[in-house]
């Protein structure tokens, strides 16, 4: 396994934990999209349940933080999710992300800040 694969495996572990916590707290509030399987039906939590929690690498062009991972939380429902609820979900997810990064990458300066495309994980992305 390469250093990049190891880094991203740890990151995806944190994202899976966040997905589970969001499902526990908010997962029963809205109906699933009809094409979305229920929580636990897929091998990867990104593909089932109400939430899809992802982080995608970006080179950081146009960002004051430079390169990093754009963090997103999407609700897979056709129902309208009020803005106040979206904000509560986002705040919970970002708090969980900060805690998870500190636990998964101890001693590493990884930060989460609002950026152009939402939230960005940035800082010490070294693979050493």
N, C-alpha and C positions, 0 to 999 in steps of 0.2 A: 504494500500500500504506500502510495506517495504521501509526502507531507501535506499536499493540497487535499488529497482524499481524506486524510485523517482529520484535518481541520474542518472540512465540510461535513464529515460524519458527526463530529461533536456538535457542530452548529445545527445540523438537522435533528439531532437528539434533543437539543434545547427547543427547537420549533415544535417537535412532537409533544413535548411536555406542555408547552403553551397551548397547543391545540386541545389537549385533554382537559386542561384547567378551564379553558373557555367553554368547552362543551359542558363541563360540570356546572359552571355558573350560569351560562346563557343559553345552552343548547336546546332547551325545551320552550323557549319563548316564541319561536317562529317555525312554521312548517318548512321542511326540507324542500328544495327544488325537486320536482317530480323525477328528474333524471339522476338525482343524487342518491346513492345508497345510504342506509343508516350507519351511524357510528359503529366502527368495529368490523364492517363488512369487507373493507379493502385492507391489503397488507400495509398500505401507507395512509396515515390519517389525512393527508392532503386530499385524498380522493373519496372520502366518505364523511358523513356527519355534516353539521351545519357550517363548520368553519374550514377555511383553507388558509393555513399560515405558511408563508413562504419568505425566503430571502434570496435575492438574485444579485450576483456580482455586477457592479458597474464601474467603469473606469473613472467616473466622476467628472466628466466634462460638464462645466456649468455649475458645479457644486462647490460651495465654499469649504466642504470637508474632504474633497478629493475622492480617491477610490474607496469603495466599501460595498456593503450589501444593502440593497433597498429592501426594507422589511414591510410586508403587507399582511393584512388580515382581511379576508373577504367572507361575507356571509352568503351561503348558497341557498337562497330562498327567493321566491317570487313576491313574497310579502314586503310591504314597506317597513323599513327599519327606521324609526324616528332618529333624528340627528342626535338627540341627547343620549339615546342608547348606543349609537355608533361611537360617540365620544367615550362613553363608559367602557365599551369593549376595547377601544383603542388604548385608553389609559391603563386598563388592566393588563393588556397584552404587552405594552411597553415596560411596565413595572416588572412583569414576569420575565421579559427578555433581559432586562438589566441584571436581575437576580441570577438567571440561568447562565448568562455569559460569565459572570463573576465566578460561578461555581465550576463551569466547564473549562474555563481558561484562567485559572488562578494566577495572579501576578502580572497578567497581561493588561495593557491599557486599551481596552475596547470600550467605546462609548456609543450611546444611542442618542441621536438628536434629530429634530425635525429638519427636513431638507426639502429641496425642490419637489421631489416625487413622493413625499410622505416622510417616513422615518428612515434613517440610515445608520447602519452599524459601521463604525469607522475607528481608526486608531491603529494600534499595532496589529497589522495583518500579516506580519512576517511568518514564514513557514518553518523557521528554525526551532 
